[in-house]
Amino acid sequence: MTSKELIADIRAYCEAHADEALVKKYSRYFKGEYNAYGLTQLLLEDKVRQLQEDKCVSLELMLEAAPELIAAPKYEEASFVFRMLDINKKQYNREVFDRIAAFYGVGIRNWAHADVLGMMILPVFLEKGIVTPDDFRPWLSAENPFQRRSVPVTFIKHIKKHHEAIEPFFAFLEPLMSDPIREVHQGIGWYLREAWKLAPEPTEAFLLKWKETAARLIFQYACEKMTKEKKELFRRSKK
């Protein structure tokens, strides 16, 4: 099977199992248009298993097909790439990481795809020592806001195992506190909420430093689990 044949096979499967009712159901989670086939997770998993077991589709072949699938407007096409990546963690190396990084320039354009990468795939490269946190530094100024968002989301899983990284990551992630994009605010706010659970005092000190200038959405996420009284500390001063 060639990459073109793989893409055609995936699209034919999606079209055969399209469900407009599911598209309507899930569209409420996305800002703007949600362009999808309406494939259930079970159907997607069944097809991935068939591709790998019955048709012997390798990770390399899926990576060859990835740019076109990632760039496609239909939501589920990229999901096939992510699932194949997830079930082939043993094959990760630096080249695979660099090819994933290139996805953002091709078509990662929604929070869900960015967060699948940040929660499931990219943290594995850190845990295996294939990359270091510093390899994500160029991502902080990437043109694609979802690439910027992926950095704090990726670090969430890392700090749960490596508490000593929490404080150094504040300085590392600080450029995102001035980011103009809502989806990035959500990502860094989510990270700060998880950091606060593990290390409240240094996290609160960092939040106090930024409470007058950073986007309020960051604080909405970061302070979500705090008491009402604690949240009051991070309100912006009245002018």
C-alpha positions as CSV (number, residue, x, y, z in Angstrom):
1,M,0.0,0.0,0.0
2,T,1.3,3.5,-0.9
3,S,0.6,6.6,1.1
4,K,-1.9,7.8,-1.5
5,E,-3.7,4.4,-1.3
6,L,-3.8,4.7,2.5
7,I,-5.3,8.2,2.4
8,A,-7.9,7.0,-0.1
9,D,-8.7,4.0,2.0
10,I,-9.2,6.1,5.2
11,R,-11.4,8.6,3.4
12,A,-13.6,5.9,1.9
13,Y,-14.1,4.4,5.3
14,C,-14.9,7.7,6.9
15,E,-17.4,8.6,4.1
16,A,-19.1,5.2,4.5
17,H,-19.5,5.7,8.2
18,A,-20.3,9.4,8.3
19,D,-23.0,10.6,10.8
20,E,-24.3,14.1,10.5
21,A,-26.0,13.8,13.9
22,L,-22.6,13.3,15.6
23,V,-21.1,16.2,13.8
24,K,-23.9,18.4,15.1
25,K,-23.5,16.9,18.6
26,Y,-19.8,17.6,18.9
27,S,-19.8,21.0,17.1
28,R,-20.7,22.8,20.3
29,Y,-17.2,22.1,21.6
30,F,-15.5,24.0,18.8
31,K,-15.4,27.7,18.2
32,G,-16.4,28.3,14.6
33,E,-17.1,25.6,12.0
34,Y,-16.6,21.9,13.0
35,N,-15.8,20.1,9.8
36,A,-16.0,16.4,10.4
37,Y,-17.4,13.1,9.1
38,G,-19.1,12.2,12.4
39,L,-17.1,9.1,13.0
40,T,-17.4,7.5,16.5
41,Q,-14.3,6.7,18.5
42,L,-15.1,3.0,18.3
43,L,-15.3,3.1,14.5
44,L,-12.0,5.0,14.4
45,E,-10.3,2.5,16.7
46,D,-11.6,-0.4,14.6
47,K,-10.2,1.1,11.4
48,V,-6.8,1.8,13.0
49,R,-6.6,-1.8,14.2
50,Q,-7.5,-3.1,10.8
51,L,-4.9,-0.9,9.1
52,Q,-2.2,-2.1,11.4
53,E,-3.1,-5.7,11.7
54,D,-4.8,-6.7,8.5
55,K,-3.2,-4.3,6.0
56,C,0.2,-4.1,7.8
57,V,0.3,-0.3,7.7
58,S,3.5,0.8,9.4
59,L,4.1,3.9,11.4
60,E,6.5,5.1,8.6
61,L,3.7,4.7,6.0
62,M,1.3,6.7,8.2
63,L,3.9,9.4,8.7
64,E,4.3,9.6,4.9
65,A,0.6,10.1,4.6
66,A,0.4,12.5,7.6
67,P,1.0,15.8,5.9
68,E,-2.0,15.4,3.6
69,L,-4.2,13.9,6.4
70,I,-3.2,16.7,8.8
71,A,-3.9,19.4,6.2
72,A,-7.3,17.9,5.3
73,P,-10.3,19.9,6.5
74,K,-12.1,16.9,8.0
75,Y,-11.4,16.5,11.7
76,E,-11.0,12.7,11.9
77,E,-8.3,12.4,9.2
78,A,-5.6,13.8,11.5
79,S,-7.0,11.5,14.3
80,F,-5.8,8.4,12.4
81,V,-2.3,9.8,12.4
82,F,-2.4,10.5,16.2
83,R,-3.8,7.0,17.0
84,M,-1.1,5.3,14.9
85,L,1.5,7.4,16.7
86,D,0.1,6.6,20.1
87,I,0.1,2.8,19.6
88,N,3.7,2.8,18.2
89,K,5.5,4.6,21.1
90,K,8.3,2.1,20.9
91,Q,9.3,3.4,17.6
92,Y,9.7,7.0,18.7
93,N,13.0,8.7,17.9
94,R,14.3,12.2,17.2
95,E,13.2,12.0,13.5
96,V,9.7,11.2,14.5
97,F,9.6,14.2,16.9
98,D,10.8,16.5,14.2
99,R,8.2,15.2,11.8
100,I,5.5,15.8,14.4
101,A,6.8,19.3,14.9
102,A,6.2,19.9,11.2
103,F,2.5,19.1,11.6
104,Y,1.8,22.5,13.0
105,G,3.0,24.2,9.8
106,V,0.7,21.9,7.8
107,G,-2.6,22.0,9.6
108,I,-2.9,21.7,13.4
109,R,-5.7,24.3,13.7
110,N,-7.9,23.4,16.7
111,W,-7.4,22.9,20.4
112,A,-8.5,19.2,20.4
113,H,-5.7,18.1,18.0
114,A,-3.1,20.2,19.8
115,D,-4.1,18.7,23.1
116,V,-4.0,15.1,21.9
117,L,-0.4,15.8,20.9
118,G,0.3,17.6,24.2
119,M,-1.3,15.0,26.5
120,M,-0.7,11.7,24.8
121,I,2.2,11.9,22.3
122,L,4.7,14.6,23.0
123,P,5.2,13.8,26.7
124,V,6.6,10.4,25.7
125,F,9.5,12.0,24.0
126,L,10.4,13.8,27.2
127,E,10.0,10.7,29.3
128,K,12.2,8.6,27.0
129,G,14.9,11.3,26.9
130,I,14.6,11.7,23.2
131,V,14.1,15.4,23.6
132,T,14.6,17.9,26.5
133,P,12.3,20.7,27.6
134,D,14.7,23.1,25.8
135,D,13.7,21.5,22.5
136,F,10.3,23.1,23.0
137,R,11.8,26.6,23.4
138,P,11.4,27.6,19.7
139,W,7.8,26.6,19.9
140,L,7.0,29.4,22.3
141,S,7.4,31.9,19.5
142,A,5.9,29.7,16.7
143,E,3.6,31.3,14.2
144,N,0.9,28.7,14.9
145,P,-0.8,29.4,18.2
146,F,-1.7,25.8,18.7
147,Q,2.0,24.9,18.7
148,R,2.5,27.5,21.4
149,R,-0.4,26.0,23.4
150,S,1.1,22.5,23.1
151,V,4.2,23.5,25.2
152,P,2.4,24.0,28.6
153,V,0.0,21.2,27.8
154,T,3.0,18.8,27.2
155,F,4.7,19.9,30.4
156,I,1.6,19.0,32.5
157,K,2.3,15.3,32.4
158,H,6.0,15.9,32.9
159,I,5.7,17.9,36.2
160,K,3.4,15.2,37.7
161,K,6.5,12.9,37.6
162,H,9.2,15.6,38.0
163,H,8.1,18.1,40.6
164,E,11.5,19.7,40.6
165,A,10.7,21.0,37.1
166,I,7.8,23.1,38.2
167,E,9.7,26.2,39.3
168,P,12.1,26.3,36.4
169,F,9.2,26.0,34.0
170,F,7.7,29.2,35.2
171,A,10.6,31.2,33.7
172,F,10.6,29.0,30.6
173,L,6.8,29.5,30.0
174,E,6.7,33.2,30.9
175,P,6.6,34.4,27.3
176,L,3.1,32.8,27.0
177,M,1.8,35.0,29.8
178,S,1.8,37.9,27.2
179,D,0.4,35.9,24.3
180,P,-2.5,37.5,22.5
181,I,-4.4,34.3,21.6
182,R,-7.3,32.8,23.7
183,E,-6.3,29.2,23.0
184,V,-2.8,29.8,24.4
185,H,-4.3,31.5,27.5
186,Q,-6.3,28.3,28.1
187,G,-3.2,26.1,27.7
188,I,-1.0,28.1,30.0
189,G,-3.8,28.5,32.5
190,W,-4.4,24.8,32.5
191,Y,-0.7,24.2,33.2
192,L,-0.7,26.7,36.1
193,R,-3.7,25.0,37.6
194,E,-2.0,21.7,37.6
195,A,1.3,23.2,38.9
196,W,-0.7,24.9,41.7
197,K,-2.0,21.5,42.9
198,L,1.6,20.2,43.2
199,A,3.4,23.3,44.3
200,P,1.0,26.0,45.5
201,E,3.4,28.5,47.0
202,P,5.7,29.1,44.0
203,T,2.7,29.0,41.6
204,E,0.9,31.6,43.6
205,A,4.0,33.8,43.6
206,F,4.2,33.5,39.9
207,L,0.5,34.4,39.5
208,L,0.9,37.4,41.7
209,K,3.7,38.7,39.5
210,W,1.4,38.6,36.5
211,K,-2.1,39.4,37.9
212,E,-2.1,43.0,36.7
213,T,-1.0,42.3,33.1
214,A,-1.8,38.8,31.9
215,A,-5.1,37.8,30.3
216,R,-7.8,37.1,32.8
217,L,-8.7,33.9,31.1
218,I,-5.3,32.5,32.3
219,F,-6.3,33.2,35.8
220,Q,-9.8,31.8,35.3
221,Y,-8.2,28.5,34.5
222,A,-5.3,28.7,36.9
223,C,-7.5,29.5,39.9
224,E,-10.3,27.2,39.1
225,K,-9.7,24.8,42.1
226,M,-8.9,27.5,44.6
227,T,-11.3,28.6,47.3
228,K,-13.3,31.8,46.8
229,E,-11.1,33.6,49.3
230,K,-7.9,32.5,47.6
231,K,-9.2,33.5,44.2
232,E,-9.6,37.1,45.5
233,L,-5.9,37.4,45.9
234,F,-5.4,37.2,42.1
235,R,-8.1,39.7,41.0
236,R,-6.7,42.6,39.1
237,S,-6.6,45.8,41.1
238,K,-9.3,48.3,40.6
239,K,-8.2,51.5,38.8
